[in-house]
Amino acid sequence: MPPSFAKQPPAEEQHGHVRPKYKLHEIKSGAVESVKHFVSSHHCAWLTAAILLQIVTISFFLNRATLPSPSYTTALTSAQARRDDVCEFGRIYVYHLPALLNQDLLDNCHELAPWSSRCTALSNNGFGPPAAELAAVIPYNLTPAWYWTDLYAGEPIFHHRIMNNYKCRTMYEDQATAFYIPFYVGLAVGKHLWSNYKSKDRDFHSLAMLNWIKDQSPWKKSNGSDHFIMMGRLTWDFRRLSDKDNEWGSRFLYMPLMKNVLHLTVERSPWDPLEISVPYPTPFHPRSESDIDKWHDFIRARTRSTLFSYVGGTRKSFKNDFRGVLMSYCRNESSSCKLVDCSITPCYDGAPAMIEAVLDSVFCLQPKGDGYTRRSAFDCMLAGAIPVYFWKGSFENQYEWFLPVEAGSYSVFIDNNDVRNGSAIIKDVLEKYSTEDVQRMREKIIEFMPRFLYSKSNANLGRFKDAFDITMDEVLRRFKKQKDGVNV
């Protein structure tokens, strides 16, 4: 059974200083009595009259000073209007969860995977270690904005961003349009996906969270319908159908209390209307608008010596593994294809060879990953290369808040079956795209690129919005429409 927790503590209160108030009759009485002690009765009447006249005059000006001038009132109103305009769809309240559900997982990061510690990967608020090795590959002045970011680090990244300088966070439940549950469910289940763990181990943290949150007053009011959660792994890791110990994942998304909660994942199920896919984190975390502009200029000017590239490994346990097909093809087309074999190059921990390969390529091949989507597709576009998909599930019904609906404007689709049976030769298909076609597609990628980046929490992106900003805007917009009775 999950542990029980105390009820959510009340929101933080703001404390200000209150000016002491002075009553006019106290000033008047004190002043008159003081004068009577120091002057003769012969002059008392005249002095009393003079003092009273001064008091009336001072009182008049004090009263005038306490009334706000029209310009001051207008300034306050304008400032409030600006704040409301910035947060036109409302504000987000963040639950203070028991540490078991987030911070303890980070503190015990060495236990999160059976093969190695996850502490380095989750350092720097989820960004991972600085990618200093890229200094020879990317512009030197952009190196501090690059990290070896883990593809499943979205939960601490989102939590840190919303807790640090997010403009539409509120400390008060009654001011909130949306309620964020900062539960690191992906880290929690990831710890128990392998080895000899049982289904109850994979469900333990999820049941603990739901057992706690069902007693919170905002939840009781809405039954979770204005709540959302970020889940850093693919949706399929949270959809176990039975309690069999040998079945993959947790059954978090099938638990009854989750039926109304909006959930964000790096790959969504196309059959779940409450699920939204958000971009995988990439290595580039811009610090400013200037960082993005400099990177755009760099990838525009890059000389690309290779027609296409493939970064990945094979799945030997899969029969007729398509990744193996691509790898063999790339080796045979070495004059046109640049291959990074992740069974030799440590791609998971980051390697300059990965970034360099896509920077040198016009196109990059993107087969399925653990699901239909891959983090590599975003790394590819980040480098200004054009992704080549082989399954429609890799782009259809995915990332609709971030990428153009018309996938052909920035990517190429070649059916995997046509590649297998030889009716479509990858090189021949890609060579049909003219220089103008490629330039147009690259400019499209450059146009929407900021939308799939995750900037630093103190970044000023100017005219750009990153993936976090867009996600929060769209979550609030959705809940605002829901509150106003508009279909979403």
C-alpha positions in Angstrom: 0.0 0.0 0.0 1.2 3.6 -0.7 2.3 5.7 2.2 0.0 8.3 3.6 1.0 11.9 3.7 -0.1 15.1 5.5 -2.5 17.4 3.7 -1.1 20.0 1.4 0.3 22.9 3.5 -1.4 26.3 2.9 0.1 28.6 0.2 2.9 31.0 1.2 1.7 34.3 2.6 3.2 37.6 1.9 4.0 39.9 4.8 4.4 43.6 4.5 5.0 46.6 6.8 2.1 48.6 8.0 2.6 52.3 8.7 1.5 53.4 12.2 -1.7 55.6 12.0 -1.9 58.8 14.1 -5.2 60.3 15.2 -5.6 64.0 14.7 -7.2 64.6 18.1 -4.2 62.9 19.8 -1.8 65.3 18.0 -4.1 68.3 18.8 -4.4 67.4 22.5 -0.7 66.7 23.0 0.3 69.9 21.3 -2.0 72.1 23.3 -1.1 70.5 26.7 2.6 70.9 25.9 2.2 74.6 25.1 0.2 75.2 28.3 3.2 73.9 30.4 5.6 76.3 28.8 3.8 79.6 28.4 1.9 81.9 30.6 -1.8 81.9 30.7 -1.6 85.5 29.4 -0.6 84.2 26.0 -2.5 80.9 26.0 -5.5 81.9 24.0 -3.4 83.4 21.1 -0.9 80.5 21.1 -3.7 78.0 21.1 -5.4 79.7 18.1 -2.1 79.7 16.2 -1.4 76.1 16.9 -4.8 75.0 15.9 -4.4 76.9 12.7 -1.1 75.1 12.0 -2.7 71.7 12.8 -5.5 72.4 10.4 -3.0 73.4 7.7 -0.8 70.3 8.2 -3.9 68.0 8.3 -5.0 69.4 5.0 -1.7 68.6 3.3 -1.4 65.2 5.0 -4.8 64.3 3.7 -3.9 65.4 0.3 -0.7 63.3 0.4 -2.6 60.1 1.3 -4.8 60.4 -1.8 -3.2 58.8 -4.9 -2.8 61.2 -7.7 -4.6 60.4 -11.0 -1.3 59.6 -12.7 -0.3 57.2 -9.9 -3.6 55.4 -10.0 -3.2 55.1 -13.8 0.3 53.7 -13.4 -1.0 51.0 -11.0 -3.8 50.1 -13.3 -1.5 49.9 -16.3 0.9 47.6 -14.4 -1.9 45.3 -13.4 -3.2 45.3 -16.9 0.3 44.3 -18.2 0.5 41.4 -15.8 -3.0 40.2 -16.8 -2.1 40.6 -20.4 1.0 38.4 -20.0 -1.1 35.8 -18.3 -4.3 36.2 -20.3 -5.3 32.6 -19.9 -4.7 32.5 -16.2 -2.0 31.2 -13.7 -0.6 27.9 -12.6 -0.5 26.6 -9.0 2.3 24.1 -8.2 1.7 21.5 -5.6 4.3 21.0 -2.9 4.5 17.2 -3.1 6.1 14.9 -0.5 9.8 14.5 -1.3 9.3 10.8 -2.0 7.6 11.8 -5.3 10.3 14.0 -6.8 13.3 15.3 -4.7 14.1 11.9 -3.1 14.3 10.4 -6.6 16.9 12.9 -7.6 18.8 12.5 -4.3 19.0 8.8 -4.9 19.8 9.1 -8.6 22.4 6.4 -8.3 19.5 3.9 -7.8 17.4 4.9 -10.9 18.9 2.4 -13.3 20.3 -1.1 -12.8 23.3 -0.7 -15.1 24.8 2.7 -14.0 24.2 5.8 -11.9 21.8 8.5 -13.4 23.3 11.3 -11.3 25.4 12.8 -14.0 22.5 12.7 -16.6 20.2 14.5 -14.2 22.6 17.1 -13.0 22.2 20.8 -13.7 18.4 20.7 -13.1 18.0 18.0 -15.7 20.3 19.5 -18.4 23.1 17.1 -17.6 26.8 17.8 -17.8 28.2 20.7 -19.9 29.1 19.6 -23.4 32.6 21.1 -23.3 33.8 18.5 -25.9 31.7 20.4 -28.6 34.0 23.4 -28.5 35.7 22.1 -31.7 32.4 21.5 -33.5 30.1 24.4 -32.7 30.8 28.2 -32.3 32.9 28.6 -29.2 30.8 31.4 -27.8 27.8 29.1 -27.8 29.5 26.2 -26.0 28.1 27.2 -22.5 24.6 26.7 -23.8 25.2 23.1 -24.7 24.8 20.1 -22.4 24.6 16.4 -22.8 20.9 16.3 -22.0 19.2 12.9 -21.4 16.2 12.2 -23.6 14.1 11.3 -20.5 15.0 14.3 -18.3 11.8 16.3 -19.0 10.3 16.0 -15.6 13.1 17.9 -13.6 13.5 20.3 -16.5 9.8 21.3 -16.4 9.7 21.4 -12.7 12.7 23.7 -12.4 11.5 26.1 -15.1 8.1 26.5 -13.5 9.6 27.1 -10.1 12.1 29.6 -11.3 11.0 32.9 -12.8 7.9 31.5 -14.5 5.7 34.6 -15.0 2.3 32.9 -14.6 2.8 30.9 -11.5 0.6 31.7 -8.5 1.1 30.9 -4.8 -2.7 30.9 -4.2 -5.0 28.1 -5.1 -8.0 30.3 -5.6 -6.1 32.3 -8.3 -5.2 29.3 -10.4 -6.6 28.2 -13.7 -4.4 25.1 -13.8 -2.7 22.9 -11.2 0.7 21.3 -11.9 1.6 18.0 -10.2 5.4 17.8 -10.2 5.6 14.0 -9.8 8.6 12.5 -11.5 6.7 9.5 -12.6 9.1 8.6 -15.4 12.1 8.5 -13.1 10.1 6.5 -10.6 8.9 3.8 -13.1 12.3 3.8 -14.9 13.9 2.5 -11.8 11.7 -0.6 -11.9 11.4 -1.5 -15.6 14.2 -4.0 -15.6 15.5 -6.8 -13.4 13.1 -8.8 -11.2 10.8 -6.0 -10.0 7.1 -6.8 -9.7 4.1 -4.9 -10.9 3.5 -3.5 -7.4 7.0 -2.0 -7.5 6.3 -0.2 -10.7 3.0 1.2 -9.4 4.2 2.1 -5.9 5.0 5.8 -6.4 2.0 6.4 -8.7 -0.4 5.0 -6.1 1.3 7.1 -3.4 0.9 10.3 -5.4 -2.8 9.6 -6.1 -3.4 8.7 -2.5 -2.0 12.0 -1.5 -3.5 14.3 -4.1 -7.1 13.0 -3.8 -7.3 14.8 -0.3 -6.2 18.2 -1.7 -9.0 20.8 -1.9 -8.4 21.8 -5.6 -8.6 18.2 -6.6 -11.8 17.7 -4.6 -13.4 20.6 -6.5 -12.6 19.4 -10.0 -11.8 15.7 -9.6 -8.5 16.5 -11.4 -10.0 18.0 -14.6 -7.9 21.2 -14.2 -4.7 19.4 -13.3 -1.8 18.4 -15.5 1.4 16.4 -15.2 4.6 16.1 -17.2 5.7 12.4 -17.8 9.3 12.3 -19.2 9.0 8.9 -20.8 7.0 7.5 -23.7 3.3 7.0 -23.0 3.7 3.2 -23.5 5.7 3.0 -20.3 2.5 3.9 -18.3 -0.1 1.7 -19.9 0.3 -1.8 -18.5 -2.9 -3.7 -19.1 -2.7 -6.2 -16.3 -1.0 -6.9 -13.0 1.2 -9.6 -14.4 4.8 -9.1 -13.1 6.3 -9.8 -16.5 4.3 -7.1 -18.3 6.1 -3.9 -19.2 5.6 -0.6 -17.4 3.2 0.8 -14.8 -0.6 1.2 -15.2 -0.5 4.8 -14.1 -2.6 6.1 -17.0 -5.2 3.4 -16.4 -5.7 4.2 -12.7 -9.2 5.5 -12.1 -8.1 8.8 -10.5 -6.1 9.7 -13.7 -9.1 9.7 -15.9 -9.5 13.5 -16.0 -5.8 14.6 -15.7 -4.1 16.2 -18.7 -0.7 14.5 -19.3 2.3 15.6 -21.3 4.6 13.0 -22.7 7.5 12.9 -25.2 5.4 10.5 -27.3 1.6 10.4 -27.0 -1.0 7.9 -27.8 -3.1 9.0 -30.8 -6.2 7.6 -29.1 -6.0 9.6 -25.9 -7.5 13.1 -26.1 -6.0 14.0 -22.7 -2.5 13.4 -23.8 -0.2 15.9 -25.4 3.3 15.2 -26.9 6.1 17.7 -26.1 9.5 17.7 -27.7 12.4 15.6 -26.4 15.0 17.7 -24.8 18.0 18.5 -27.1 21.5 19.5 -26.1 21.1 23.2 -26.9 19.6 25.3 -24.1 19.8 29.0 -25.3 20.6 31.7 -22.8 19.3 34.6 -24.9 17.7 35.6 -28.2 21.2 36.2 -29.5 22.2 32.6 -28.9 19.3 31.5 -31.2 20.2 34.0 -33.9 23.9 33.0 -33.8 23.0 29.3 -34.1 20.6 30.0 -37.0 23.4 31.9 -38.8 25.8 29.0 -38.2 23.6 26.2 -39.6 22.6 28.4 -42.6 26.3 28.9 -43.5 27.4 25.3 -42.8 28.9 23.4 -45.7 27.2 20.0 -45.9 29.4 17.5 -47.6 27.1 14.4 -47.2 23.7 13.8 -48.7 22.4 11.9 -45.7 23.4 10.4 -42.3 22.3 7.8 -39.9 23.0 7.9 -36.1 21.8 4.8 -34.2 22.3 1.2 -33.4 20.7 -2.1 -34.3 18.1 -4.0 -32.2 19.4 -7.5 -32.4 16.5 -8.8 -30.4 14.0 -7.6 -33.1 13.4 -9.8 -36.1 14.1 -8.0 -39.4 15.1 -4.9 -37.5 14.8 -1.9 -39.8 17.6 -0.1 -38.1 19.9 -2.9 -39.3 18.6 -2.4 -42.8 19.5 1.3 -42.7 22.9 0.6 -41.2 23.8 -1.9 -43.9 22.5 0.4 -46.6 24.5 3.4 -45.2 27.7 1.3 -45.1 27.2 0.4 -48.8 26.6 4.0 -49.7 29.5 5.4 -47.9 30.1 8.2 -50.5 26.6 9.5 -49.8 25.9 8.5 -46.2 27.7 9.3 -42.9 27.2 6.6 -40.3 27.5 6.8 -36.6 27.2 3.3 -35.1 26.1 3.7 -31.5 27.3 0.2 -30.6 30.8 1.6 -31.1 30.3 5.4 -30.4 28.8 6.0 -27.0 25.8 8.0 -28.3 23.8 7.7 -25.1 26.3 9.7 -23.1 26.9 12.2 -25.8 29.6 12.4 -28.4 30.8 15.1 -30.8 30.6 12.6 -33.7 26.7 12.6 -33.4 26.4 16.4 -33.7 29.1 16.6 -36.4 27.4 13.9 -38.5 24.1 15.8 -38.8 25.8 19.2 -39.2 27.6 17.7 -42.3 24.4 16.2 -43.8 21.6 17.6 -45.9 19.2 14.8 -44.7 19.2 12.4 -41.7 17.4 9.1 -41.5 14.9 8.6 -38.7 13.5 5.1 -38.2 11.4 4.2 -35.2 13.0 4.3 -31.7 11.6 2.7 -28.6 8.3 4.1 -29.9 7.5 5.7 -33.2 9.4 8.9 -32.3 13.1 9.5 -31.6 15.0 12.2 -29.8 17.4 12.0 -32.8 14.9 13.6 -35.0 15.0 16.8 -32.9 18.9 16.7 -32.8 18.8 16.3 -36.6 16.6 19.4 -37.1 18.6 21.3 -34.5 21.6 20.9 -36.8 19.6 22.2 -39.8 19.4 18.8 -41.4 16.1 17.5 -42.9 14.5 14.4 -41.2 13.6 11.4 -43.3 10.8 9.4 -41.7 9.8 5.8 -42.5 6.6 5.5 -40.4 3.8 8.0 -40.4 3.4 7.5 -36.7 6.7 9.3 -36.3 5.1 12.6 -37.1 1.3 12.2 -37.4 -0.6 13.2 -34.3 2.6 14.2 -32.6 4.0 17.6 -31.4 1.0 19.5 -32.8 1.7 22.5 -30.6 5.3 22.7 -31.9 5.8 21.5 -35.4 3.9 22.4 -38.6 0.9 20.2 -39.4 2.1 19.8 -43.0 5.1 17.5 -42.4 6.1 17.7 -46.0 7.2 21.4 -45.5 10.2 20.3 -43.4 10.6 16.5 -43.8 10.6 13.6 -46.2 8.6 10.4 -45.9 9.7 7.1 -47.4 7.6 4.1 -46.5 9.7 1.4 -44.7 8.1 -1.4 -46.7 9.2 0.3 -50.0 12.7 0.4 -48.7 12.6 -3.3 -47.6 11.4 -4.6 -51.0 13.6 -2.3 -53.0 10.9 -0.3 -54.7 12.3 2.9 -53.1 16.0 3.6 -53.0 16.8 6.2 -50.3 19.6 7.9 -52.3 17.5 8.2 -55.4 14.6 9.7 -53.5 16.7 12.3 -51.8 18.7 13.3 -54.8 15.4 14.5 -56.5 15.2 17.4 -54.0 16.7 20.5 -55.6 18.9 23.0 -53.8 16.0 25.4 -53.7 13.7 22.7 -52.1 16.4 21.9 -49.5 16.9 25.6 -48.7 13.1 26.1 -48.3 12.8 23.2 -46.0 15.8 24.2 -43.9 14.4 27.7 -43.5 11.1 26.2 -42.3 13.0 24.2 -39.7 14.9 27.4 -38.6 11.6 29.2 -38.3 10.0 26.8 -35.8 13.3 25.6 -34.2 12.9 27.7 -31.0 9.6 26.0 -30.4 11.3 22.7 -29.6 14.2 24.0 -27.5 14.3 24.3 -23.7 16.0 27.4 -22.6 17.6 28.2 -19.3 15.3 29.4 -16.6 16.8 32.9 -16.5 17.0 33.2 -20.3 15.6 36.2 -22.2 14.6 34.9 -25.6 13.1 38.2 -26.8 10.9 37.6 -29.8 11.1 33.8 -29.4 9.1 31.3 -27.2 10.6 28.0 -26.3 8.9 24.6 -25.8 8.3 25.2 -22.2 6.6 28.6 -22.8 4.4 27.2 -25.5 3.4 24.2 -23.4 2.4 26.4 -20.5 0.5 28.8 -22.8 -1.4 26.0 -24.4 -2.2 24.2 -21.2 -3.6 27.4 -19.7 -5.5 28.2 -22.9 -7.1 24.7 -22.9 -8.2 25.0 -19.2 -9.5 28.5 -19.7 -11.6 27.4 -22.6 -12.8 24.4 -20.6 -13.7 26.7 -17.7 -15.6 29.0 -20.1 -17.6 26.0 -21.5 -15.8 25.9 -24.9 -15.1 22.6 -26.4 -11.3 21.7 -26.5 
